């Protein structure tokens, strides 16, 4: 009986985080509130609070779930590829495919959240920053491995390339989500290849 109750509670908690992530993708992390999530799921505010806690805990849970989905959709499939450029190519391809999806599964809170919290110091900003740095760390690791494998020039500036890739990501997200350009994935891949051509061995 207790196990069934725990399972129902976990299912409800998962539904709460899913709904909150959908709302954050549409209206931003700062828009989240216990009351609005409760209304969306037809639950009581106390029911949501008992499973999630405060508004800040809800926002944290949303960022953690977004990070988990990024790992699942982009990072883990790329790690199955050989080290160096094949792995980096897979990461970029996976990210492009992801942002072209509809709904919250296609959102990128790393990019959108960076604009939302750029001038505000808070624990949520720090958590968001950790996620962005983790993503950039994966890019850096793949680029350094690409140099070790001889895929990139020995003097290729990995930090400059990360900067340029990050700028490309921001532009591509606007193309896909705001301009709704159906050719975003194709043009993004072309832009990535043009960018990389300056660094190839």
N, C-alpha and C positions, 0 to 999 in steps of 0.2 A: 504493500500500500504506500509506504514511504517512498519507495523507489519510483513508483508511478507519479507521485506528487512532484518529486524532484525533476523527473523527466519533463513533465508539463511546464514546470517553472523554467527549465532551461530552454524549452521550445518558445515560451513566451518571451524570454529575454532575447533570444535570437531574433524573433519577430520585431521586437522593440528596436534593436540595433539596426536591422535591415531598413525599417521605416525611417529611422532617424538619418541613416546614411543617404537614403533617397531624398529626404528633405534638405540635407546639407548640400547635396549635389545641385539641387535646384536653387536654393536660397542662401547658401553659405552656412558655415559652422556657427556663426553668431546668432543665426535665426532659430537655432534649436531651443526648445523648451519642453519641460516635462508635460505641460498642459497640452501643447500642440501635438505631441507624439501620442498622448493618451486619446485625444480627439480623433486622430487619424486611425487608430487601432480600435476605437470604441471600448477603451479601457478607462478605469478610474485613474485619477492622478496619483492616488495613494498606491494603486496597483503597479503603476510604472515605477514610482519612487521605491517601492519595496524591493523591486528586482534590480534596479539600476543605481539608485541613489540620487545624488544631486544633479543639477544641470551640468556642472563641470564634469562629473563622472560620466554623464551621457556623451558629452563632447569627446572625452577621452576614449570611451568605448567605440565611438564612430571612427576616430582616427586609427585606433588599433585594428579595427575591422578593415578599414581601407588599406592599411599597410599589409594585412594578411592577404587580401585579394590581389594586391600588387605582386606580392611574392608568388602567389599561386598562378597568376595569369602571365607574368612577365619574367620574373627571376628564375623560378624553378625550371621552366622549360628551357631557358637559355643555358642553364648550368649543365644540361645534358649534352650540349654541343662542345666540340673541341675548344681548348683554351685559345685565347687571342681573338682575331677578327671574326671567326665563325660564331663565337659566343657573343661578341658585341653586336654583330649583325642580327642575331636572334633576339637580343634584348630590344634593339631599336624596332625590329619588325613586330615584336609582341606588344610594345608600347603603342605603336601606330595602330595596330589592330584594335587595341583596347579602347583608345580614345574615340574611335569611329563607331563604337557601339552606342546604342540608345540607353538612356536612363543612367542610374547611378553606377552601373558597371563600366560605363565609358567616361565617367568623370575623373578628374585628377585633382584631388584636394591638395597635393603638393604645390601645384601651380596656382590654383584658385586661392588656396589658403594663404599662400605667400603674399598675395595682394591684400587679402582681407586683414592680415595681422602684421603687415610690414612695419607699421609705426606704433605697435602696441606691445608692451612687455607683459607677459603673463605666462603661467605654467603651460597653457595650451599652445602658445607660440613656441615655447621650448620643445614641446612634444612634436609639433609640426616640423620644427627645424631639425630635430633628430631624424625624422623620416626622410627629409630632403637630403640630409648629409649621408644617410645610409644608402640612398639611391645613387648619389654622386660617388660614394665610395665604391659601389659595384661597378660603375662606369670606369673609375680610375683603375681599379684592379684589372679589369679586362683590357684597358689600354696599355698598362704596364706589361701585362702578359703578352699582348700583341707585339710590343717592342722586343721582349725576350725571345719570341718565336720568329722574329725577323719579318713580321708582317708590316711594321711601321718603321720609318727611318729612326736610326739610333738617337738622333737629336730632336725627335718629335716632342713638342711641348705638351705633355698630357694635360696640364692645368688649363692651357689655352684651349685645347680641344674640348675639354669638359665645359668651359665657359661658352664656347660656340654651340655645342650640342644643347646646353640648357636654354640658350636664346632661341634655338630652333624649336625646342619643345614648346616654349611659350607661344611662339607664332603658330605652330601647328595646332595647338589646342584651340586657339581663337578661330582658325580656319574650320576645324571640325565642329566645334560646339556653338560658336556664335554665328559665323558665316555659313555654316552647314554646307561646306563645299564637298560634294561627293567624290572629288578627286584628291582629297587630303592625303590618304594613305599613299597613293601613287606619287604625288608631288613631294611628299615628305621623304619617301625613300630615295627619290632622285636628288633632293637637296642634301640628304645625308651622304650619298655617294660622291656628290660634287665636293662636299666639305672634306671628306676623308681622302680624296684623291691628292690633296696637297701634303698629306702626311704619310702616304704609302711608301714603302721601301722600293 
